[in-house]
Amino acid sequence: MNKFQKLKSKNGNELILLVIFVALFILMSILSPGKFLSVTNLQTMAFQMPEFGLMAIAMMIAVLTKGINLSIITGSTLASIIAGYFMTTEFAQNNAVVAVILAVCISLLIAALTGVINGTIIAYIGVAPMLVTLGTKMLFEGLGLQFTKGGSVSGFPLLFGEIGNGSVAGIPYTIIIYAVIVVLSYFLFERSKWGTEVYMIGCNETATRFSGINTKRVLMKVYIYSGVMAGISGILISSRYCSAKTDYGSSYLMQALTAVVLGGTSIAGGFGTVAGTVIAVGIVQVISTGLNVFGINRYIINIITGGILIAVLIIRYVSGKISDQKKIKARNAEAQKAA
């Protein structure tokens, strides 16, 4: 596939996703205009989408390298819990501004450390990403439960709650943070040398390594970035609730993976766009919010989300097989003409 064909495929996929998003939004609005289009519901979506979207970006960067990060939720909640304990100290209560800044730094530092742990084992030891992140998922969750004894950490300065609940000119701070990170991720993934190396590793890690690229260092950066994105999401979540707990945002794990795959990122690595993931996040958010508005049980929503993920994987697998068969037929036809 040449550069023009890849660009056409990307744009076509994003256009289809955008049409689906608009159609679903209109459908939900028609079915329940009083509830779905209510100010309260739209505000709830505006506050939830950035948390979910950042988790999806954290997952996407790992999937691009033919990997996965199953520890994004527990890693982010562990970081929030440790930062939360700091915000309950007497110093934090008496110095709110400094405490909030330090708490955010602590949370991001712990989140980056979770990425270092994953990256070291995956890149330098060579263990499969799924096994590593499944293990660290349980490790981080266990540490969080040990610290909190299954409860929550609360009593944060009110200023911290402004991050996840405040707005300027009617626009939530969380949306502004999300927009900035989406733009940053676009340039990092799709317009930088590092981003090119990430896609190359997803296509063929061995060939990338033999081309002179330090694939271990690239992978380490990938999982650190993934951890930090999840950490930022964790900050938004704990700020919105003004507390920290191990099970906050637990539903985002499968939703994030669903959005990544639905957005066009290949589970085999090497292909995907930030824009596709962002639009897919909007689609999943509209579906889950709409079903909540209609009073559908949250377990049914999980079933539907899982069904969407399976359906998308099957469709992409079948379409890939059909595409491969067409290429083989085309090559055979060219060979016969040449003969």
C-alpha positions, -999 to +999 in steps of 0.1 A: +000+000+000+016+033-011+015+066+008-016+079-012-035+047-005-027+048+032-038+085+034-070+077+015-077+047+038-072+068+069-094+097+057-121+073+046-121+055+079-123+088+099-151+101+076-172+070+082-166+072+119-176+109+119-208+100+100-216+073+125-210+096+155-233+123+141-260+098+132-259+082+167-260+116+183-290+126+162-307+093+169-303+095+207-315+131+205-347+121+186-354+091+209-350+111+241-346+148+235-357+158+270-330+136+287-302+132+262-301+168+252-305+181+287-278+205+300-270+181+329-265+151+305-244+171+281-223+184+309-218+149+323-206+138+289-182+167+286-167+158+320-165+120+313-153+120+277-118+134+285-112+108+312-122+080+288-104+096+258-071+099+277-073+062+286-080+054+249-049+073+239-029+055+266-041+022+251-036+033+215+001+040+218+007+005+231-015-012+205+004+007+177+035-013+187+016-046+185+013-045+223-013-037+249-015-020+283-040-037+306-027-017+336-038+018+326-067+019+351-050+004+382-018+023+375-037+056+373-057+049+405-025+039+424-009+072+414-041+091+425-042+073+458-006+081+467-011+117+456-044+117+475-027+107+508-004+137+503-033+160+499-048+149+533-017+160+552-018+191+574+007+209+550-017+203+521-047+216+540-028+248+549-012+254+515-038+244+490-022+258+458+012+244+464-003+211+476-024+207+444+006+214+422+028+189+441+000+163+441-004+165+403+034+161+400+034+132+424+006+115+405+023+120+371+056+107+386+040+075+399+021+071+366+054+074+347+070+049+371+043+024+362+052+029+326+089+024+334+081-009+351+060-021+321+085-008+296+115-024+313+100-058+314+086-057+279+114-039+260+145-050+279+135-085+292+113-094+263+081-107+280+049-104+261+030-071+267-003-088+275+013-110+302+034-081+317+005-056+319-019-083+332+006-089+360+012-052+367-025-046+366-029-070+395+002-056+412-010-020+411-045-029+422-031-049+451-009-020+462-039+004+459-061-019+480-033-023+506-030+014+510-067+021+512-079-012+527-106-013+500-120+022+509-114+056+494-091+085+502-109+118+506-106+152+523-087+169+494-084+207+491-114+222+474-091+237+448-082+202+435-119+195+428-119+225+404-097+206+379-123+180+372-154+201+379-145+236+370-150+254+337-141+287+319-166+304+296-188+273+300-160+250+287-149+224+313-112+225+321-111+188+314-121+194+277-094+220+274-068+196+288-081+168+266-079+190+234-043+200+242-032+164+247-050+152+216-031+178+195+001+170+213-004+132+207-012+139+170+021+156+164+041+131+185+026+100+168+020+112+133+044+141+127+076+132+146+106+109+142+096+090+174+061+085+161+075+071+128+096+047+148+066+036+168+047+028+136+077+010+122+080-012+153+043-021+150+049-031+114+081-051+119+101-048+151+129-070+138+134-050+106+132-018+126+159-030+149+182-040+120+177-005+104+196+010+133+167+021+155+170+015+193+136-003+195+140-010+233+143+027+240+113+035+217+092+009+235+102+022+269+090+057+259+058+042+246+049+027+279+060+057+299+038+079+276+009+054+281+014+055+318+014+093+319-017+096+298-035+072+321-021+092+351-036+124+337-069+107+333-067+094+369-061+130+381-093+141+363-113+112+377-101+117+413-106+155+410-142+150+397-150+128+427-127+147+450-115+113+463-094+084+451-102+047+451-089+016+433-121+009+413-126+044+399-128+043+361-127+005+360-152+005+331-128+025+310-105-004+303-126-023+279-142+009+265-107+022+257-097-009+239-131-009+220-125+028+210-090+021+198-100-008+176-132+009+164-111+039+156-091+020+131-060+011+150-048-023+139-045-048+168-016-062+148+002-029+152+016-004+127-016+014+117-040+039+134-047+075+139-053+098+168-083+113+150-099+079+145-095+071+182-109+104+193-140+100+171-145+064+182-143+076+219-172+100+210-192+071+195-187+048+225-195+077+249-227+086+230-238+049+230-231+043+267-246+077+278-277+071+256-283+037+270-279+051+306-305+077+297-329+050+286-324+032+319-305+002+305-287-018+332-249-011+332-242-048+329-261-048+296-240-018+285-209-039+292-223-067+271-230-043+242-195-028+245-180-063+244-202-072+214-191-041+195-154-050+202-159-086+190-179-074+159-152-048+149-124-074+153-143-099+131-151-073+105-115-061+103-102-097+102-125-107+074-119-075+054-082-080+058-085-116+044-106-103+015-080-076+008-051-101+009-070-124-016-075-095-040-038-086-038-029-123-045-053-124-075-039-091-088-003-104-086-013-137-103-030-117-130+001-096-136+023-127-136+001-143-162+002-112-184+040-111-181+042-148-190 
